[in-house]
């Protein structure tokens, strides 16, 4: 049975088994801040199952999968019958853990793995952040530029809004680059594999809504100094006197943004 890659779904099927094996091997069993080990892995977009086969072979975890393409679902059920009870047809972005992990307790941790479609990879990570207390680890492949952005340290041009949000709660490591020719069809760009592991932070130490606003306003006008970019939020006297105000958003670490948030008004602007 042949599964045709669908352009509208951003499908580029990995064909290199050695690379798939390397990705699966990056799952470490990392524990979140509460120290609870995870026993379940959710693969997003398994496609033709090149990565799935190695996830299923790992006896440490029980593999689940969510796939939006009905043709791939039929293929996966045929090729991996043991996965069938844990394979959900649907859109990860539109569902919740209760939908794709229905038999797990609502607080049970799970890891995520996959070859993420380029066009929704950032959205996937925003969903990961929504469930950060349940997701201690993510191992995935995505467009190299996006992978580098997520792992970028402050001061680099790749560093941005999602870099800060993700690094506030996770340690992000760029693992290796994957060339276009190992995909069907080959994408026009290189891919990158990253590992994302929950850090020990359980509280940012600031108003989280305000933190989000400060980061977004800072980067939405990233060429401006923060003194100008943050004006719409209302800058307190303490913040105005801070050395941060003469810097650009890309120069601030997560800890800097937390400090700056605390210097800003306590009132969250709606």
MOTA-V725328 format. One record per pair of residues at least 4 apart in sequence whose C-alpha atoms are under 8 Angstrom apart, sorted by sequence separation. I is the first residue (numbers start at 1). J is the second residue. If there is no record, write none. Layout:
BEGIN
i = [I | I]
j = [J | J]
END
This chain:
BEGIN
i = [6 | 7 | 16 | 17 | 18 | 19 | 20 | 21 | 22 | 23 | 31 | 32 | 46 | 49 | 50 | 51 | 52 | 53 | 54 | 69 | 70 | 71 | 72 | 73 | 74 | 75 | 76 | 77 | 80 | 83 | 90 | 91 | 92 | 95 | 96 | 97 | 98 | 104 | 116 | 117 | 120 | 121 | 122 | 123 | 124 | 125 | 126 | 127 | 128 | 131 | 132 | 142 | 143 | 144 | 145 | 146 | 147 | 148 | 152 | 155 | 159 | 160 | 161 | 162 | 163 | 164 | 165 | 166 | 167 | 178 | 182 | 183 | 204 | 206 | 207 | 208 | 209 | 210 | 211 | 212 | 213 | 214 | 215 | 216 | 217 | 218 | 224 | 225 | 226 | 227 | 230 | 231 | 235 | 236 | 237 | 238 | 241 | 243 | 244 | 247 | 248 | 252 | 253 | 254 | 255 | 256 | 257 | 258 | 259 | 260 | 261 | 262 | 6 | 31 | 32 | 46 | 56 | 67 | 68 | 76 | 90 | 95 | 97 | 98 | 116 | 142 | 154 | 159 | 167 | 181 | 206 | 224 | 230 | 235 | 239 | 240 | 247 | 252 | 5 | 14 | 31 | 46 | 55 | 56 | 67 | 77 | 98 | 141 | 152 | 153 | 166 | 180 | 181 | 239 | 5 | 30 | 31 | 56 | 76 | 77 | 128 | 152 | 180 | 222 | 5 | 29 | 30 | 55 | 76 | 98 | 180 | 218 | 221 | 244 | 29 | 43 | 97 | 149 | 150 | 180 | 220 | 148 | 149 | 150 | 179 | 180 | 149 | 152 | 179 | 180 | 218 | 88 | 150 | 151 | 178 | 179 | 217 | 218 | 87 | 145 | 150 | 177 | 178 | 217 | 227 | 73 | 86 | 149 | 177 | 178 | 86 | 177 | 178 | 73 | 150 | 151 | 176 | 177 | 214 | 244 | 150 | 175 | 176 | 65 | 174 | 175 | 176 | 226 | 227 | 46 | 64 | 70 | 174 | 175 | 214 | 226 | 227 | 41 | 43 | 45 | 46 | 47 | 63 | 67 | 69 | 174 | 175 | 225 | 226 | 39 | 40 | 41 | 42 | 43 | 44 | 45 | 46 | 65 | 66 | 67 | 68 | 69 | 121 | 151 | 173 | 174 | 225 | 226 | 239 | 39 | 40 | 41 | 42 | 43 | 44 | 45 | 47 | 64 | 65 | 66 | 67 | 68 | 150 | 151 | 172 | 173 | 225 | 226 | 38 | 39 | 40 | 41 | 42 | 43 | 44 | 45 | 63 | 64 | 65 | 66 | 67 | 68 | 112 | 151 | 172 | 173 | 225 | 226 | 40 | 42 | 48 | 66 | 67 | 68 | 109 | 110 | 111 | 116 | 118 | 122 | 172 | 224 | 225 | 239 | 47 | 66 | 67 | 109 | 110 | 111 | 112 | 113 | 114 | 115 | 116 | 117 | 118 | 171 | 172 | 223 | 238 | 239 | 46 | 47 | 66 | 108 | 109 | 110 | 111 | 112 | 113 | 114 | 115 | 116 | 148 | 170 | 171 | 222 | 238 | 24 | 48 | 49 | 53 | 107 | 109 | 110 | 111 | 112 | 113 | 114 | 115 | 147 | 170 | 171 | 222 | 236 | 23 | 48 | 112 | 170 | 171 | 222 | 236 | 47 | 169 | 170 | 235 | 236 | 20 | 21 | 24 | 93 | 169 | 218 | 219 | 234 | 235 | 20 | 24 | 93 | 169 | 218 | 219 | 234 | 92 | 169 | 17 | 21 | 144 | 168 | 169 | 13 | 16 | 17 | 20 | 66 | 93 | 215 | 13 | 15 | 65 | 11 | 14 | 64 | 126 | 168 | 233 | 64 | 129 | 132 | 122 | 125 | 215 | 151 | 214 | 147 | 148 | 3 | 144 | 147 | 143 | 144 | 145 | 147 | 211 | 143 | 144 | 145 | 147 | 165 | 211 | 214 | 44 | 143 | 144 | 142 | 143 | 144 | 141 | 142 | 211 | 141 | 142 | 164 | 210 | 141 | 206 | 140 | 141 | 205 | 206 | 139 | 140 | 161 | 204 | 207 | 139 | 140 | 161 | 206 | 207 | 139 | 206 | 138 | 139 | 137 | 138 | 161 | 210 | 137 | 138 | 160 | 207 | 209 | 9 | 137 | 136 | 137 | 136 | 51 | 135 | 132 | 3 | 42 | 44 | 46 | 3 | 40 | 41 | 42 | 43 | 44 | 45 | 46 | 38 | 39 | 40 | 41 | 42 | 43 | 44 | 45 | 38 | 39 | 40 | 41 | 42 | 43 | 44 | 45 | 3 | 37 | 38 | 41 | 44 | 45 | 36 | 38 | 1 | 168 | 167 | 24 | 164 | 160 | 164 | 159 | 157 | 156 | 155 | 156 | 154 | 155 | 154 | 155 | 38 | 154 | 154 | 153 | 14 | 32 | 32 | 32 | 32 | 12 | 31 | 11 | 30 | 31 | 10 | 30 | 9 | 10 | 29 | 10 | 27 | 27 | 27 | 26 | 24 | 23 | 23 | 32 | 33 | 16 | 32 | 33 | 15 | 16 | 30 | 31 | 32 | 33 | 14 | 15 | 30 | 32 | 33 | 14 | 15 | 26 | 33 | 13 | 14 | 23 | 12 | 13 | 12 | 13 | 12 | 12 | 12 | 5 | 5]
j = [10 | 11 | 20 | 21 | 22 | 23 | 24 | 25 | 26 | 27 | 35 | 36 | 50 | 53 | 54 | 55 | 56 | 57 | 58 | 73 | 74 | 75 | 76 | 77 | 78 | 79 | 80 | 81 | 84 | 87 | 94 | 95 | 96 | 99 | 100 | 101 | 102 | 108 | 120 | 121 | 124 | 125 | 126 | 127 | 128 | 129 | 130 | 131 | 132 | 135 | 136 | 146 | 147 | 148 | 149 | 150 | 151 | 152 | 156 | 159 | 163 | 164 | 165 | 166 | 167 | 168 | 169 | 170 | 171 | 182 | 186 | 187 | 208 | 210 | 211 | 212 | 213 | 214 | 215 | 216 | 217 | 218 | 219 | 220 | 221 | 222 | 228 | 229 | 230 | 231 | 234 | 235 | 239 | 240 | 241 | 242 | 245 | 247 | 248 | 251 | 252 | 256 | 257 | 258 | 259 | 260 | 261 | 262 | 263 | 264 | 265 | 266 | 11 | 36 | 37 | 51 | 61 | 72 | 73 | 81 | 95 | 100 | 102 | 103 | 121 | 147 | 159 | 164 | 172 | 186 | 211 | 229 | 235 | 240 | 244 | 245 | 252 | 257 | 11 | 20 | 37 | 52 | 61 | 62 | 73 | 83 | 104 | 147 | 158 | 159 | 172 | 186 | 187 | 245 | 12 | 37 | 38 | 63 | 83 | 84 | 135 | 159 | 187 | 229 | 13 | 37 | 38 | 63 | 84 | 106 | 188 | 226 | 229 | 252 | 38 | 52 | 106 | 158 | 159 | 189 | 229 | 158 | 159 | 160 | 189 | 190 | 160 | 163 | 190 | 191 | 229 | 100 | 162 | 163 | 190 | 191 | 229 | 230 | 100 | 158 | 163 | 190 | 191 | 230 | 240 | 87 | 100 | 163 | 191 | 192 | 101 | 192 | 193 | 89 | 166 | 167 | 192 | 193 | 230 | 260 | 167 | 192 | 193 | 83 | 192 | 193 | 194 | 244 | 245 | 65 | 83 | 89 | 193 | 194 | 233 | 245 | 246 | 61 | 63 | 65 | 66 | 67 | 83 | 87 | 89 | 194 | 195 | 245 | 246 | 60 | 61 | 62 | 63 | 64 | 65 | 66 | 67 | 86 | 87 | 88 | 89 | 90 | 142 | 172 | 194 | 195 | 246 | 247 | 260 | 61 | 62 | 63 | 64 | 65 | 66 | 67 | 69 | 86 | 87 | 88 | 89 | 90 | 172 | 173 | 194 | 195 | 247 | 248 | 61 | 62 | 63 | 64 | 65 | 66 | 67 | 68 | 86 | 87 | 88 | 89 | 90 | 91 | 135 | 174 | 195 | 196 | 248 | 249 | 64 | 66 | 72 | 90 | 91 | 92 | 133 | 134 | 135 | 140 | 142 | 146 | 196 | 248 | 249 | 263 | 72 | 91 | 92 | 134 | 135 | 136 | 137 | 138 | 139 | 140 | 141 | 142 | 143 | 196 | 197 | 248 | 263 | 264 | 72 | 73 | 92 | 134 | 135 | 136 | 137 | 138 | 139 | 140 | 141 | 142 | 174 | 196 | 197 | 248 | 264 | 51 | 75 | 76 | 80 | 134 | 136 | 137 | 138 | 139 | 140 | 141 | 142 | 174 | 197 | 198 | 249 | 263 | 51 | 76 | 140 | 198 | 199 | 250 | 264 | 76 | 198 | 199 | 264 | 265 | 50 | 51 | 54 | 123 | 199 | 248 | 249 | 264 | 265 | 51 | 55 | 124 | 200 | 249 | 250 | 265 | 124 | 201 | 50 | 54 | 177 | 201 | 202 | 47 | 50 | 51 | 54 | 100 | 127 | 249 | 48 | 50 | 100 | 47 | 50 | 100 | 162 | 204 | 269 | 101 | 166 | 169 | 162 | 166 | 257 | 194 | 257 | 191 | 192 | 48 | 189 | 192 | 189 | 190 | 191 | 193 | 257 | 190 | 191 | 192 | 194 | 212 | 258 | 261 | 92 | 191 | 192 | 191 | 192 | 193 | 191 | 192 | 261 | 192 | 193 | 215 | 261 | 193 | 258 | 193 | 194 | 258 | 259 | 193 | 194 | 215 | 258 | 261 | 194 | 195 | 216 | 261 | 262 | 195 | 262 | 195 | 196 | 195 | 196 | 219 | 268 | 196 | 197 | 219 | 266 | 268 | 69 | 197 | 197 | 198 | 198 | 114 | 198 | 198 | 71 | 110 | 112 | 114 | 72 | 109 | 110 | 111 | 112 | 113 | 114 | 115 | 108 | 109 | 110 | 111 | 112 | 113 | 114 | 115 | 109 | 110 | 111 | 112 | 113 | 114 | 115 | 116 | 75 | 109 | 110 | 113 | 116 | 117 | 109 | 111 | 75 | 254 | 254 | 113 | 253 | 250 | 254 | 250 | 250 | 250 | 250 | 251 | 250 | 251 | 251 | 252 | 136 | 252 | 253 | 253 | 115 | 133 | 134 | 135 | 136 | 117 | 136 | 117 | 136 | 137 | 117 | 137 | 117 | 118 | 137 | 119 | 137 | 138 | 139 | 139 | 139 | 139 | 140 | 197 | 198 | 182 | 198 | 199 | 182 | 183 | 197 | 198 | 199 | 200 | 182 | 183 | 198 | 200 | 201 | 183 | 184 | 195 | 202 | 183 | 184 | 193 | 183 | 184 | 184 | 185 | 185 | 186 | 187 | 184 | 185]
END
